[in-house]
Amino acid sequence: MPLNGAKTFYDVLGVPKDASQGDLRKAWLALARKHHPDKTGGHKGSEDSQTQA
């Protein structure tokens, strides 16, 4: 089961299917920063929302 009910990784990243490699990278890094334990202060909810399958 994809994350958050999304159907594709494009949905997870919030980019269109014709996104460039650079846009995909930016979206991935932004999502990684948003949910990184060092940035969230170890907030378990943020961590769990991304790891549920």
PDB file with one MODEL, atoms N, CA, C and O in Angstrom:
MODEL        1
ATOM      1  N   MET A   1       0.848  -1.179   0.000  1.00  0.00           N
ATOM      2  CA  MET A   1       0.000   0.000   0.000  1.00  0.00           C
ATOM      3  C   MET A   1       0.890   1.238   0.000  1.00  0.00           C
ATOM      4  O   MET A   1       1.740   1.389   0.878  1.00  0.00           O
ATOM      5  N   PRO A   2       0.704   2.118  -0.972  1.00  0.00           N
ATOM      6  CA  PRO A   2       1.484   3.351  -1.022  1.00  0.00           C
ATOM      7  C   PRO A   2       1.205   4.247   0.183  1.00  0.00           C
ATOM      8  O   PRO A   2       0.193   4.096   0.867  1.00  0.00           O
ATOM      9  N   LEU A   3       2.099   5.159   0.420  1.00  0.00           N
ATOM     10  CA  LEU A   3       1.975   6.086   1.538  1.00  0.00           C
ATOM     11  C   LEU A   3       0.796   7.030   1.364  1.00  0.00           C
ATOM     12  O   LEU A   3       0.529   7.515   0.265  1.00  0.00           O
ATOM     13  N   ASN A   4       0.103   7.280   2.452  1.00  0.00           N
ATOM     14  CA  ASN A   4      -0.987   8.262   2.495  1.00  0.00           C
ATOM     15  C   ASN A   4      -2.059   8.020   1.434  1.00  0.00           C
ATOM     16  O   ASN A   4      -2.724   8.968   1.015  1.00  0.00           O
ATOM     17  N   GLY A   5      -2.243   6.779   0.992  1.00  0.00           N
ATOM     18  CA  GLY A   5      -3.253   6.476  -0.005  1.00  0.00           C
ATOM     19  C   GLY A   5      -2.896   6.951  -1.403  1.00  0.00           C
ATOM     20  O   GLY A   5      -3.735   6.886  -2.301  1.00  0.00           O
ATOM     21  N   ALA A   6      -1.680   7.426  -1.614  1.00  0.00           N
ATOM     22  CA  ALA A   6      -1.250   7.897  -2.922  1.00  0.00           C
ATOM     23  C   ALA A   6      -1.069   6.704  -3.854  1.00  0.00           C
ATOM     24  O   ALA A   6      -0.720   5.612  -3.406  1.00  0.00           O
ATOM     25  N   LYS A   7      -1.301   6.905  -5.129  1.00  0.00           N
ATOM     26  CA  LYS A   7      -1.212   5.825  -6.088  1.00  0.00           C
ATOM     27  C   LYS A   7       0.181   5.677  -6.689  1.00  0.00           C
ATOM     28  O   LYS A   7       0.586   4.566  -7.031  1.00  0.00           O
ATOM     29  N   THR A   8       0.901   6.745  -6.821  1.00  0.00           N
ATOM     30  CA  THR A   8       2.241   6.695  -7.413  1.00  0.00           C
ATOM     31  C   THR A   8       3.199   7.533  -6.573  1.00  0.00           C
ATOM     32  O   THR A   8       2.778   8.306  -5.712  1.00  0.00           O
ATOM     33  N   PHE A   9       4.478   7.369  -6.833  1.00  0.00           N
ATOM     34  CA  PHE A   9       5.438   8.191  -6.104  1.00  0.00           C
ATOM     35  C   PHE A   9       5.329   9.652  -6.516  1.00  0.00           C
ATOM     36  O   PHE A   9       5.735  10.537  -5.761  1.00  0.00           O
ATOM     37  N   TYR A  10       4.791   9.916  -7.694  1.00  0.00           N
ATOM     38  CA  TYR A  10       4.557  11.305  -8.092  1.00  0.00           C
ATOM     39  C   TYR A  10       3.537  11.947  -7.153  1.00  0.00           C
ATOM     40  O   TYR A  10       3.679  13.107  -6.766  1.00  0.00           O
ATOM     41  N   ASP A  11       2.500  11.174  -6.790  1.00  0.00           N
ATOM     42  CA  ASP A  11       1.494  11.674  -5.855  1.00  0.00           C
ATOM     43  C   ASP A  11       2.108  11.930  -4.483  1.00  0.00           C
ATOM     44  O   ASP A  11       1.815  12.939  -3.841  1.00  0.00           O
ATOM     45  N   VAL A  12       2.957  11.013  -4.042  1.00  0.00           N
ATOM     46  CA  VAL A  12       3.613  11.159  -2.740  1.00  0.00           C
ATOM     47  C   VAL A  12       4.460  12.422  -2.721  1.00  0.00           C
ATOM     48  O   VAL A  12       4.442  13.175  -1.748  1.00  0.00           O
ATOM     49  N   LEU A  13       5.201  12.649  -3.794  1.00  0.00           N
ATOM     50  CA  LEU A  13       6.072  13.819  -3.873  1.00  0.00           C
ATOM     51  C   LEU A  13       5.312  15.097  -4.226  1.00  0.00           C
ATOM     52  O   LEU A  13       5.822  16.197  -4.014  1.00  0.00           O
ATOM     53  N   GLY A  14       4.116  14.962  -4.756  1.00  0.00           N
ATOM     54  CA  GLY A  14       3.319  16.132  -5.112  1.00  0.00           C
ATOM     55  C   GLY A  14       3.811  16.829  -6.355  1.00  0.00           C
ATOM     56  O   GLY A  14       3.763  18.056  -6.439  1.00  0.00           O
ATOM     57  N   VAL A  15       4.289  16.059  -7.334  1.00  0.00           N
ATOM     58  CA  VAL A  15       4.776  16.616  -8.587  1.00  0.00           C
ATOM     59  C   VAL A  15       4.007  15.995  -9.746  1.00  0.00           C
ATOM     60  O   VAL A  15       3.475  14.894  -9.606  1.00  0.00           O
ATOM     61  N   PRO A  16       3.937  16.679 -10.891  1.00  0.00           N
ATOM     62  CA  PRO A  16       3.268  16.087 -12.047  1.00  0.00           C
ATOM     63  C   PRO A  16       4.105  14.943 -12.633  1.00  0.00           C
ATOM     64  O   PRO A  16       5.307  14.850 -12.383  1.00  0.00           O
ATOM     65  N   LYS A  17       3.459  14.086 -13.408  1.00  0.00           N
ATOM     66  CA  LYS A  17       4.150  12.922 -13.978  1.00  0.00           C
ATOM     67  C   LYS A  17       5.219  13.308 -14.994  1.00  0.00           C
ATOM     68  O   LYS A  17       6.100  12.505 -15.300  1.00  0.00           O
ATOM     69  N   ASP A  18       5.149  14.512 -15.510  1.00  0.00           N
ATOM     70  CA  ASP A  18       6.159  14.951 -16.472  1.00  0.00           C
ATOM     71  C   ASP A  18       7.227  15.834 -15.812  1.00  0.00           C
ATOM     72  O   ASP A  18       7.914  16.595 -16.492  1.00  0.00           O
ATOM     73  N   ALA A  19       7.360  15.728 -14.506  1.00  0.00           N
ATOM     74  CA  ALA A  19       8.339  16.539 -13.760  1.00  0.00           C
ATOM     75  C   ALA A  19       9.760  16.170 -14.184  1.00  0.00           C
ATOM     76  O   ALA A  19      10.059  15.019 -14.498  1.00  0.00           O
ATOM     77  N   SER A  20      10.609  17.169 -14.182  1.00  0.00           N
ATOM     78  CA  SER A  20      12.010  16.933 -14.532  1.00  0.00           C
ATOM     79  C   SER A  20      12.720  16.219 -13.387  1.00  0.00           C
ATOM     80  O   SER A  20      12.216  16.155 -12.266  1.00  0.00           O
ATOM     81  N   GLN A  21      13.895  15.687 -13.690  1.00  0.00           N
ATOM     82  CA  GLN A  21      14.686  15.017 -12.665  1.00  0.00           C
ATOM     83  C   GLN A  21      15.023  15.986 -11.533  1.00  0.00           C
ATOM     84  O   GLN A  21      15.023  15.602 -10.364  1.00  0.00           O
ATOM     85  N   GLY A  22      15.305  17.224 -11.876  1.00  0.00           N
ATOM     86  CA  GLY A  22      15.606  18.234 -10.868  1.00  0.00           C
ATOM     87  C   GLY A  22      14.417  18.518  -9.958  1.00  0.00           C
ATOM     88  O   GLY A  22      14.582  18.682  -8.749  1.00  0.00           O
ATOM     89  N   ASP A  23      13.212  18.575 -10.541  1.00  0.00           N
ATOM     90  CA  ASP A  23      12.004  18.801  -9.745  1.00  0.00           C
ATOM     91  C   ASP A  23      11.730  17.621  -8.819  1.00  0.00           C
ATOM     92  O   ASP A  23      11.324  17.811  -7.673  1.00  0.00           O
ATOM     93  N   LEU A  24      11.951  16.401  -9.314  1.00  0.00           N
ATOM     94  CA  LEU A  24      11.780  15.212  -8.478  1.00  0.00           C
ATOM     95  C   LEU A  24      12.740  15.245  -7.302  1.00  0.00           C
ATOM     96  O   LEU A  24      12.366  14.927  -6.173  1.00  0.00           O
ATOM     97  N   ARG A  25      13.980  15.632  -7.572  1.00  0.00           N
ATOM     98  CA  ARG A  25      14.990  15.687  -6.514  1.00  0.00           C
ATOM     99  C   ARG A  25      14.622  16.723  -5.456  1.00  0.00           C
ATOM    100  O   ARG A  25      14.732  16.462  -4.258  1.00  0.00           O
ATOM    101  N   LYS A  26      14.186  17.898  -5.904  1.00  0.00           N
ATOM    102  CA  LYS A  26      13.792  18.952  -4.966  1.00  0.00           C
ATOM    103  C   LYS A  26      12.629  18.506  -4.089  1.00  0.00           C
ATOM    104  O   LYS A  26      12.627  18.746  -2.881  1.00  0.00           O
ATOM    105  N   ALA A  27      11.637  17.852  -4.701  1.00  0.00           N
ATOM    106  CA  ALA A  27      10.473  17.396  -3.948  1.00  0.00           C
ATOM    107  C   ALA A  27      10.869  16.312  -2.952  1.00  0.00           C
ATOM    108  O   ALA A  27      10.382  16.296  -1.821  1.00  0.00           O
ATOM    109  N   TRP A  28      11.749  15.408  -3.369  1.00  0.00           N
ATOM    110  CA  TRP A  28      12.210  14.343  -2.473  1.00  0.00           C
ATOM    111  C   TRP A  28      12.962  14.929  -1.277  1.00  0.00           C
ATOM    112  O   TRP A  28      12.722  14.532  -0.137  1.00  0.00           O
ATOM    113  N   LEU A  29      13.856  15.857  -1.530  1.00  0.00           N
ATOM    114  CA  LEU A  29      14.638  16.458  -0.455  1.00  0.00           C
ATOM    115  C   LEU A  29      13.751  17.248   0.505  1.00  0.00           C
ATOM    116  O   LEU A  29      13.969  17.217   1.716  1.00  0.00           O
ATOM    117  N   ALA A  30      12.755  17.954  -0.024  1.00  0.00           N
ATOM    118  CA  ALA A  30      11.844  18.714   0.825  1.00  0.00           C
ATOM    119  C   ALA A  30      11.045  17.774   1.737  1.00  0.00           C
ATOM    120  O   ALA A  30      10.856  18.061   2.919  1.00  0.00           O
ATOM    121  N   LEU A  31      10.583  16.660   1.183  1.00  0.00           N
ATOM    122  CA  LEU A  31       9.837  15.691   1.981  1.00  0.00           C
ATOM    123  C   LEU A  31      10.737  15.032   3.020  1.00  0.00           C
ATOM    124  O   LEU A  31      10.317  14.793   4.152  1.00  0.00           O
ATOM    125  N   ALA A  32      11.970  14.743   2.634  1.00  0.00           N
ATOM    126  CA  ALA A  32      12.925  14.136   3.568  1.00  0.00           C
ATOM    127  C   ALA A  32      13.234  15.090   4.720  1.00  0.00           C
ATOM    128  O   ALA A  32      13.298  14.668   5.875  1.00  0.00           O
ATOM    129  N   ARG A  33      13.426  16.374   4.411  1.00  0.00           N
ATOM    130  CA  ARG A  33      13.681  17.360   5.465  1.00  0.00           C
ATOM    131  C   ARG A  33      12.475  17.506   6.383  1.00  0.00           C
ATOM    132  O   ARG A  33      12.623  17.621   7.599  1.00  0.00           O
ATOM    133  N   LYS A  34      11.289  17.500   5.798  1.00  0.00           N
ATOM    134  CA  LYS A  34      10.065  17.678   6.581  1.00  0.00           C
ATOM    135  C   LYS A  34       9.890  16.572   7.615  1.00  0.00           C
ATOM    136  O   LYS A  34       9.405  16.833   8.715  1.00  0.00           O
ATOM    137  N   HIS A  35      10.274  15.353   7.283  1.00  0.00           N
ATOM    138  CA  HIS A  35      10.031  14.212   8.164  1.00  0.00           C
ATOM    139  C   HIS A  35      11.284  13.679   8.838  1.00  0.00           C
ATOM    140  O   HIS A  35      11.240  12.628   9.476  1.00  0.00           O
ATOM    141  N   HIS A  36      12.388  14.377   8.709  1.00  0.00           N
ATOM    142  CA  HIS A  36      13.637  13.920   9.327  1.00  0.00           C
ATOM    143  C   HIS A  36      13.539  14.055  10.846  1.00  0.00           C
ATOM    144  O   HIS A  36      13.082  15.084  11.343  1.00  0.00           O
ATOM    145  N   PRO A  37      13.964  13.027  11.590  1.00  0.00           N
ATOM    146  CA  PRO A  37      13.848  13.074  13.055  1.00  0.00           C
ATOM    147  C   PRO A  37      14.577  14.249  13.699  1.00  0.00           C
ATOM    148  O   PRO A  37      14.133  14.752  14.732  1.00  0.00           O
ATOM    149  N   ASP A  38      15.670  14.689  13.120  1.00  0.00           N
ATOM    150  CA  ASP A  38      16.383  15.834  13.681  1.00  0.00           C
ATOM    151  C   ASP A  38      15.589  17.132  13.503  1.00  0.00           C
ATOM    152  O   ASP A  38      15.716  18.044  14.320  1.00  0.00           O
ATOM    153  N   LYS A  39      14.786  17.225  12.464  1.00  0.00           N
ATOM    154  CA  LYS A  39      13.991  18.424  12.212  1.00  0.00           C
ATOM    155  C   LYS A  39      12.677  18.415  12.972  1.00  0.00           C
ATOM    156  O   LYS A  39      12.140  19.473  13.302  1.00  0.00           O
ATOM    157  N   THR A  40      12.153  17.220  13.253  1.00  0.00           N
ATOM    158  CA  THR A  40      10.863  17.112  13.928  1.00  0.00           C
ATOM    159  C   THR A  40      11.025  16.928  15.423  1.00  0.00           C
ATOM    160  O   THR A  40      10.037  16.764  16.139  1.00  0.00           O
ATOM    161  N   GLY A  41      12.256  16.953  15.900  1.00  0.00           N
ATOM    162  CA  GLY A  41      12.502  16.787  17.328  1.00  0.00           C
ATOM    163  C   GLY A  41      12.163  15.385  17.805  1.00  0.00           C
ATOM    164  O   GLY A  41      11.801  15.174  18.963  1.00  0.00           O
ATOM    165  N   GLY A  42      12.286  14.426  16.886  1.00  0.00           N
ATOM    166  CA  GLY A  42      11.979  13.052  17.229  1.00  0.00           C
ATOM    167  C   GLY A  42      10.499  12.786  17.363  1.00  0.00           C
ATOM    168  O   GLY A  42      10.106  11.822  18.020  1.00  0.00           O
ATOM    169  N   HIS A  43       9.655  13.624  16.750  1.00  0.00           N
ATOM    170  CA  HIS A  43       8.204  13.481  16.812  1.00  0.00           C
ATOM    171  C   HIS A  43       7.791  12.162  16.160  1.00  0.00           C
ATOM    172  O   HIS A  43       7.929  11.994  14.949  1.00  0.00           O
ATOM    173  N   LYS A  44       7.295  11.247  16.952  1.00  0.00           N
ATOM    174  CA  LYS A  44       6.978   9.896  16.499  1.00  0.00           C
ATOM    175  C   LYS A  44       5.860   9.906  15.452  1.00  0.00           C
ATOM    176  O   LYS A  44       5.871   9.076  14.543  1.00  0.00           O
ATOM    177  N   GLY A  45       4.918  10.805  15.555  1.00  0.00           N
ATOM    178  CA  GLY A  45       3.811  10.869  14.612  1.00  0.00           C
ATOM    179  C   GLY A  45       4.278  11.146  13.200  1.00  0.00           C
ATOM    180  O   GLY A  45       3.767  10.553  12.250  1.00  0.00           O
ATOM    181  N   SER A  46       5.234  12.032  13.048  1.00  0.00           N
ATOM    182  CA  SER A  46       5.784  12.346  11.742  1.00  0.00           C
ATOM    183  C   SER A  46       6.492  11.136  11.163  1.00  0.00           C
ATOM    184  O   SER A  46       6.376  10.842   9.973  1.00  0.00           O
ATOM    185  N   GLU A  47       7.213  10.451  12.000  1.00  0.00           N
ATOM    186  CA  GLU A  47       7.951   9.266  11.570  1.00  0.00           C
ATOM    187  C   GLU A  47       6.986   8.156  11.177  1.00  0.00           C
ATOM    188  O   GLU A  47       7.174   7.515  10.142  1.00  0.00           O
ATOM    189  N   ASP A  48       5.963   7.920  11.980  1.00  0.00           N
ATOM    190  CA  ASP A  48       5.007   6.842  11.715  1.00  0.00           C
ATOM    191  C   ASP A  48       4.185   7.089  10.477  1.00  0.00           C
ATOM    192  O   ASP A  48       3.865   6.141   9.760  1.00  0.00           O
ATOM    193  N   SER A  49       3.830   8.329  10.197  1.00  0.00           N
ATOM    194  CA  SER A  49       2.979   8.609   9.043  1.00  0.00           C
ATOM    195  C   SER A  49       3.667   8.264   7.739  1.00  0.00           C
ATOM    196  O   SER A  49       2.993   8.057   6.730  1.00  0.00           O
ATOM    197  N   GLN A  50       4.971   8.199   7.729  1.00  0.00           N
ATOM    198  CA  GLN A  50       5.696   7.881   6.514  1.00  0.00           C
ATOM    199  C   GLN A  50       6.124   6.429   6.426  1.00  0.00           C
ATOM    200  O   GLN A  50       6.556   5.985   5.361  1.00  0.00           O
ATOM    201  N   THR A  51       6.019   5.674   7.511  1.00  0.00           N
ATOM    202  CA  THR A  51       6.521   4.303   7.489  1.00  0.00           C
ATOM    203  C   THR A  51       5.411   3.270   7.469  1.00  0.00           C
ATOM    204  O   THR A  51       5.694   2.076   7.362  1.00  0.00           O
ATOM    205  N   GLN A  52       4.158   3.688   7.569  1.00  0.00           N
ATOM    206  CA  GLN A  52       3.079   2.717   7.551  1.00  0.00           C
ATOM    207  C   GLN A  52       2.884   2.188   6.150  1.00  0.00           C
ATOM    208  O   GLN A  52       2.858   2.956   5.188  1.00  0.00           O
ATOM    209  N   ALA A  53       2.748   0.889   6.030  1.00  0.00           N
ATOM    210  CA  ALA A  53       2.567   0.277   4.714  1.00  0.00           C
ATOM    211  C   ALA A  53       1.199  -0.339   4.592  1.00  0.00           C
ATOM    212  O   ALA A  53       0.866  -0.902   3.549  1.00  0.00           O
TER     213      ALA A  53
ENDMDL
END
